[in-house]
């Protein structure tokens, strides 16, 4: 569900928002050119073509609004290509309108067309450009501009198109970067409890133990297992079990600090990594979680369920030389001991140097 939502959000940002930036830019660009052609060159034909580009841009924005992204791109690209062809044919390459072809080529890559459609559109755009080059290479422009106006128009076209392409590229990088971060977070988070998942925890705990020699901090590990969870699933169903897991995760999150790390290790097993100052602090955290779970009524569809949790708690002083595999095996043994001795209890141990 979350992946689908991210996909829709990315498509909206790329095919609607990003395209709308291009269309708004063209609207402004064409409005300025229509004024220039009408008042500066007194050419009603070119002025009318650019007024048409303004209207086409508005139409494309409307089609984006109703999610007809592909149609909006097609109408826009075809019309702007026609306008650009006419401008170069009348004014020549010295006017700088050929830069628009590069912008159009980039825009094709941002459409929601298929690879084949993009390839065809790119081929046709190149064909139009080559045709223009052949047609105008030895031809004197029909409208001869003064040297000053030609240079100014050339600089204007070059600048506007470079800004447009750069802005589109920057926007695309932005939305892809945000999408990548969201997908990475989604991949590292347990979909049910919203805690970190086993993959994220494995990476985290390895990094923590690599940094231990420098950090010189006392580390606490809690391994938590909801008691008789299989029986809960068998008696009230897996959806009920899922809801209990979610509510348990809420208790866990409420009892950890900003620098602590909680994860769903697998099934009904959870793990907590915390940095503490003394043994009593770790014992207090574990016992607080156990008591809160034991005293809470877990609710599912107006039914209440009593749940308890067994906890293995391991304190690792800064002078203890160990790795994360050994530490996890040790705390897992403490959890097993808590369950074998009657459940709903904390078994605590301070790790001692190996003899």
C-alpha positions, 0 to 999 in steps of 0.5 A: 500500500505504501509503495503504491502511494509512493509510486503515485506521488512520484508520478504526480511530481514528475508527470504533472508538477515538473511538466507544469513548470515547463509549461509555465515557463513556455507560457511566460517565454511565449508571452514575451516573444509575442509582444516582441514580434508584434511591437518590435518586428511588427510581425503578426504571424510570429506573434500569433504563433506565440499567442498560440503557444501560450494557449497550448501551455494552458491546455497542457496544464489543464490536461495534466490536472485531469491526469492526461499527461501523455496527451498534454505532452504530445500536443505541447511538443507538436505545437512548439516544434511547429512554432520553432520550425517557423521561427527558424525558417523565417529568422534563421539560426542566428536568432537562437531558436534552435536551442528549443530543440534541445529543451524539447529533447530533454522534455521527451525524457520526462514524459510518461510515454513508453520507451518506444514512444520516446524513441519515435518522438526523439527520432522525429525531433532530430529529423525536423532539426536536420530538415531545418539545417538543410533548408536554412544553411545557405538561405538568407532569412526572410526576416533580416534582423539587425545585428544588435537585435539578432544577438539579443534574441540569440542570448535570450533564447540560449539563456532561457533554454539553459535555465529551463533545462537546468531547472527541470534537471534539478527538479527531477534530481530532487524528486528522485532523491526524495523518492529514493530516501522514502523507498530506502526507509520503507525497505528498512522499516517493518510494515506492521509495527513501523519499527526498524526491521531485521535488515536495518537492525543487523546493519545498525548493531554491526556499526555500533560494535565497530564504534565501541572501542572509540565510544567507550560507552556502556551498552544495553541489549534487550531481547523481548518475546511476547509470551504464548503468541502462537496461542493468540494467533490460533485462538483469535486469529492473525489479524488480532495478533497483528494488532497486538504486535502494533500495540506492543510496539507502541509501548516499546517506543514510549519507553525508549529514548531519542538515542535508543534503537528498537526493531522487530527482530522477527515474528513476536521477537523485538530487540532494543539497543540503549546506552546506559550509565549503570546496570540499574538503569537497564534493569529499570527500562526492562522492568518498566516495559514488562510491567506496562505490558502485563498491566495493559488490556490489548484491544481488538474488535472490542475484545480485550486480551491479556499479554505478557512479555519475557525479556533478556537484558544484557549489560555490556561495559565499555571494557568488554571485548566482544562482537555483536554476534556474541552479544546477541547470542548471549542476550538470546540465551537470557531470553530463553532462560526467562521463558523457561523459568516461567515467562513474564519476567526479566533475566538480567546479566552483566557481561564479564570479561572472558577468563 
